[in-house]
């Protein structure tokens, strides 16, 4: 069995001067078996990999909660630790 390491691009830029693109259905790549990211699994498998959006959403929700509990330090601010 080949392991899959999936990668999702939420935003992409085609070139240095191109505008940032936000995708309705972000492309999903298997970077373990396709390191050049040539084969978008969402297009090739007709949404068979759409299940990856659910765990991705959970990870993003947890990250947002962590950022709210432990906000970034403002530039120049002394860090006194979290309470």
N, C-alpha and C positions, 0 to 999 in steps of 0.2 A: 504494500500500500504506500502510495506517495503522500507525504504530508503536505498540507496546504497552509501557506502563510498568506493571509489575505490582507490587502491594503486598499483603503478607500480614499479617493481624492474628493474632498468636499469642495475645493476650489482649484481651478487650474489657470495657467497662463501659457499661451501657445508660444510666445516669444517675449523678449525683453520689453518691447513697446506695446504689446497687445493688452487689451483690458482684461481684468480678472473675470473669470467665468464662474458663476455658481450654478451647479447642476440640479435639475429636478430629481433625477436619479443618478447619484454620483457613480462614476465608474469604479468597478471592483477588479483588482488584479491579484493573481496568484504569484507573488514575488519569489517564492521558492522554486517554482517550476517555470516561471516566465520572468526572469530578472530584468529584462528590457521593457517590461510592461507594454507589450505589443498587443495582447489579447484581452480586451475588456470582457470580463465574464458576464456582465449584465447584458451586453449586446449579443455575445456568442451563444449563451445558454438560455436566451429568452426569459430572463428574470428568475432563473432557477436559484440564483444566489441572493435573492432579495431578502432572505432571512438575516443576512449580515447587518442590515440596518437596525434591527431590534437591539442586539448587543451593543452596537455602536451608539445608539441613542442612550442606553443605560450608562455607558462609560462617559458620555458627554454630560449627562445629568449629574453624575457623581463628581465630575470635575467642576461643574458650575457650583455645586454645593460646597466643595472644598475651597473654591476661590472666594465664596461668600464668607465661610468660616475663617479662612486665613487669607485676607486680602493682600495684594501686592503692596510692597513698601514704596512710598512716593520717592521720587528722586531727591536726594539730599536728606531724607528723613533718617534719623537714628533708629535702628531696630532695637527695641527693648524686650522683644520676645512676645509670644502669644500668651494670653491669660487663660 
